[in-house]
Amino acid sequence: MVFRQSEAAPRADARGVFSALAALLTPDPHAPDGVYAVRSLYFDNFADKALREKLDGVPVREKFRLRLYNGDPTLIHLEKKVKRGSLCEKQQAAVTREEVARLLAGDTAWMPAHPAPLVRELAAKMRRQGLAPRTLVDYTREAFVYGPGDVRVTLDRDIRTGLRGLGFLDPGAVTLPAPDAGVVLEVKWGAFLPDLVRGAVQLPHCRASAFSKYAACRRYDY
């Protein structure tokens, strides 16, 4: 669900959801106060394969990204998200700051022999498909969990982009607000979605839709 700032849907709506969720759910225990900063670096090729497949609604598609939290380079993950219709799968592997620095410098010689299969897969697709680091995406995430139904709710705000993304390891990298990104509310659940959670995220000025922070940030390229 995406909140878009307009006369019909002011940001007060988003603040109302924050308050409702805070009263009903439990902040993510893995983050102080349930709030943390996320930085991702997305990969794409010169033909914009990942972006075009997203915009065209290709039913089976994938994208690779590097991700760290709260600016801490001691824990970085390489992730692959695979979309199959309405289902989404995520794979990840830990990489070191030194490995990422080499990758950003154009040195990929270490990747084909890496112990993580996902790193080796990215190396092969960088070689065959021309994948390369493309766009930096920063945002603040507020996360809540609810035991019944195995529910996780995330609220992403202050979405920003660093364009070409080579500042992934630089805490002072210059970023710009992503156009029309608004505030993004995502609800994930396992067996079922409890009614009280469903009611908390149903607002008259908001609509449910697919949303890609990567695609929103790439709008600066056009």
C-alpha positions as CSV (number, residue, x, y, z in Angstrom):
1,M,0.0,0.0,0.0
2,V,1.4,3.4,-1.0
3,F,0.5,6.7,0.6
4,R,0.8,9.5,-1.9
5,Q,0.8,13.1,-0.7
6,S,-2.0,15.1,-2.2
7,E,-5.0,17.2,-1.0
8,A,-7.0,14.0,-0.7
9,A,-4.3,12.0,1.1
10,P,-2.3,14.2,3.4
11,R,0.6,12.9,5.4
12,A,-1.6,13.0,8.4
13,D,-3.1,9.7,7.1
14,A,0.3,8.1,7.3
15,R,0.9,9.4,10.8
16,G,-2.4,8.0,11.8
17,V,-1.4,4.5,10.6
18,F,1.9,4.9,12.6
19,S,-0.1,5.6,15.8
20,A,-2.6,2.8,15.2
21,L,0.1,0.2,14.5
22,A,2.2,1.3,17.5
23,A,-0.8,0.7,19.7
24,L,-1.7,-2.7,18.3
25,L,1.6,-4.4,17.3
26,T,5.0,-5.0,18.8
27,P,8.1,-3.1,17.4
28,D,10.6,-5.3,15.6
29,P,12.8,-6.8,18.3
30,H,15.8,-6.8,16.0
31,A,15.9,-2.9,15.8
32,P,16.1,-0.3,18.5
33,D,12.6,1.1,19.0
34,G,11.6,-0.7,15.8
35,V,13.2,2.0,13.6
36,Y,16.3,1.6,11.4
37,A,17.9,3.0,8.3
38,V,18.2,0.8,5.2
39,R,20.7,1.3,2.4
40,S,20.4,-0.8,-0.8
41,L,22.5,-0.8,-4.0
42,Y,20.6,-2.3,-6.9
43,F,22.2,-4.0,-9.9
44,D,21.0,-3.6,-13.5
45,N,22.5,-3.7,-17.0
46,F,22.8,-1.1,-19.8
47,A,19.5,-2.3,-21.2
48,D,17.8,-1.8,-17.8
49,K,16.7,-5.4,-17.7
50,A,15.5,-5.3,-14.0
51,L,13.8,-2.0,-14.4
52,R,12.1,-2.9,-17.7
53,E,10.8,-6.2,-16.4
54,K,9.3,-4.5,-13.4
55,L,7.6,-1.8,-15.5
56,D,6.4,-4.3,-18.1
57,G,5.0,-6.6,-15.4
58,V,7.0,-9.6,-16.5
59,P,5.5,-12.4,-14.3
60,V,8.9,-14.1,-13.5
61,R,11.7,-11.7,-12.8
62,E,14.6,-11.2,-10.4
63,K,16.9,-8.4,-9.2
64,F,20.1,-8.3,-7.2
65,R,21.0,-5.8,-4.5
66,L,23.5,-5.2,-1.7
67,R,22.1,-4.1,1.6
68,L,23.3,-2.8,5.0
69,Y,21.5,-1.3,8.0
70,N,22.1,1.8,10.1
71,G,25.3,2.5,8.1
72,D,27.0,-0.5,9.7
73,P,29.4,-2.1,7.1
74,T,30.3,-5.0,9.4
75,L,27.1,-6.8,8.2
76,I,26.4,-6.6,4.5
77,H,24.1,-8.9,2.6
78,L,23.9,-9.7,-1.1
79,E,20.3,-10.4,-1.9
80,K,18.3,-11.7,-4.8
81,K,14.6,-11.2,-5.0
82,V,12.6,-13.4,-7.3
83,K,9.1,-12.6,-8.2
84,R,6.8,-15.3,-9.6
85,G,3.3,-13.9,-10.1
86,S,2.1,-12.8,-6.7
87,L,4.8,-14.8,-4.9
88,C,8.1,-13.3,-3.8
89,E,11.2,-15.2,-2.7
90,K,14.4,-13.7,-1.2
91,Q,17.8,-15.3,-1.1
92,Q,20.8,-13.7,0.7
93,A,24.5,-14.2,1.5
94,A,26.8,-12.3,3.7
95,V,29.7,-10.4,2.1
96,T,32.5,-8.4,3.7
97,R,33.2,-4.7,3.5
98,E,36.4,-5.5,1.7
99,E,34.7,-7.6,-0.8
100,V,32.1,-4.9,-1.6
101,A,34.8,-2.3,-1.9
102,R,36.6,-4.5,-4.5
103,L,33.3,-5.0,-6.4
104,L,32.7,-1.2,-6.4
105,A,36.2,-0.6,-7.7
106,G,35.5,-3.0,-10.6
107,D,37.4,-6.0,-9.2
108,T,35.3,-9.1,-9.5
109,A,38.1,-11.6,-9.6
110,W,37.2,-12.9,-6.1
111,M,33.6,-13.6,-6.9
112,P,33.7,-16.9,-9.0
113,A,35.4,-18.8,-6.2
114,H,33.4,-17.3,-3.3
115,P,31.9,-19.9,-0.9
116,A,28.4,-18.5,-1.3
117,P,26.5,-19.8,-4.3
118,L,24.6,-16.5,-4.6
119,V,27.9,-14.5,-5.0
120,R,29.0,-16.9,-7.7
121,E,25.6,-16.6,-9.5
122,L,25.9,-12.8,-9.5
123,A,29.5,-13.1,-10.9
124,A,28.2,-15.2,-13.8
125,K,25.3,-12.8,-14.5
126,M,27.6,-9.8,-14.3
127,R,29.7,-11.5,-17.0
128,R,26.8,-12.8,-19.2
129,Q,24.1,-10.2,-18.7
130,G,26.3,-7.1,-18.0
131,L,24.8,-6.5,-14.5
132,A,26.6,-3.8,-12.6
133,P,25.9,-1.6,-9.5
134,R,23.3,0.9,-10.7
135,T,21.3,2.9,-8.1
136,L,21.6,3.6,-4.4
137,V,18.4,3.6,-2.4
138,D,18.2,4.9,1.2
139,Y,15.1,5.0,3.4
140,T,14.0,4.9,7.0
141,R,12.0,1.8,8.0
142,E,9.6,1.4,11.0
143,A,8.7,-2.3,11.5
144,F,6.1,-4.0,13.6
145,V,5.3,-7.7,14.2
146,Y,2.3,-9.5,15.4
147,G,2.3,-13.2,16.5
148,P,-1.1,-14.4,15.3
149,G,-0.9,-14.9,11.6
150,D,2.9,-14.3,11.6
151,V,2.4,-10.7,10.6
152,R,5.1,-8.2,9.8
153,V,4.3,-4.6,8.9
154,T,6.9,-2.2,7.6
155,L,6.5,1.5,6.9
156,D,9.2,3.0,4.7
157,R,9.6,6.8,4.5
158,D,12.2,9.4,3.5
159,I,13.1,7.4,0.4
160,R,16.2,8.9,-1.3
161,T,18.5,8.0,-4.1
162,G,22.2,8.3,-4.7
163,L,21.9,7.8,-8.4
164,R,24.8,5.6,-9.7
165,G,25.4,4.2,-6.2
166,L,29.1,4.0,-5.9
167,G,28.7,5.7,-2.5
168,F,27.2,2.6,-0.9
169,L,30.0,2.4,1.7
170,D,30.2,6.2,2.2
171,P,28.0,7.3,5.1
172,G,28.3,10.9,3.8
173,A,27.1,10.0,0.2
174,V,24.9,12.7,-1.2
175,T,21.3,11.5,-1.8
176,L,18.2,13.2,-3.2
177,P,14.5,12.6,-2.4
178,A,12.9,10.1,-4.8
179,P,10.2,11.6,-6.9
180,D,6.6,10.9,-5.7
181,A,7.8,8.0,-3.4
182,G,5.5,9.0,-0.5
183,V,5.3,6.6,2.4
184,V,5.2,2.9,1.6
185,L,3.3,0.5,3.9
186,E,3.8,-3.2,3.3
187,V,2.0,-6.0,5.2
188,K,3.2,-9.6,5.1
189,W,1.6,-12.5,6.8
190,G,1.8,-16.3,6.9
191,A,-1.4,-18.3,7.5
192,F,-3.8,-15.4,7.7
193,L,-4.2,-11.6,8.2
194,P,-5.9,-10.8,11.5
195,D,-8.9,-8.4,11.2
196,L,-7.5,-5.9,13.6
197,V,-4.4,-5.5,11.5
198,R,-6.4,-5.3,8.3
199,G,-8.6,-2.6,9.8
200,A,-5.6,-0.5,11.0
201,V,-4.2,-0.2,7.5
202,Q,-7.5,0.5,5.6
203,L,-7.7,4.2,5.2
204,P,-10.2,6.0,2.9
205,H,-7.5,8.1,1.1
206,C,-5.1,5.2,0.4
207,R,-4.9,2.5,-2.2
208,A,-3.1,-0.8,-2.3
209,S,-0.7,-1.1,-5.2
210,A,2.6,-2.6,-6.3
211,F,5.5,-0.3,-5.6
212,S,9.2,-0.5,-6.4
213,K,11.6,1.8,-4.6
214,Y,14.2,0.9,-7.2
215,A,11.9,2.0,-10.0
216,A,11.0,5.2,-8.2
217,C,14.6,6.1,-7.7
218,R,15.5,5.4,-11.3
219,R,13.1,8.1,-12.5
220,Y,16.0,10.5,-12.0
221,D,17.7,8.9,-15.0
222,Y,15.0,10.0,-17.5
